[in-house]
């Protein structure tokens, strides 16, 4: 029983390391929906949010290399 609990804790630590960074795509979509709602054009807002998020992810990945 104790080994199973330790393995579970190790798995949680590994998952925390993987998901610790910010997902700029999600942030971009959230901002895109907000601006899309403000300008009454949700589709355009989401599209621009995704494009902005992907661009920020690309910049982030270049800095990490």
Buried (B, 14 or more C-beta within 10 A) or exposed (E): EEEEEEEEEEEEEEEEEEEEEEEBBEBBBEBBBEBBEEEEEBEEBBBBBBEBBEEBBEEEEEEEE
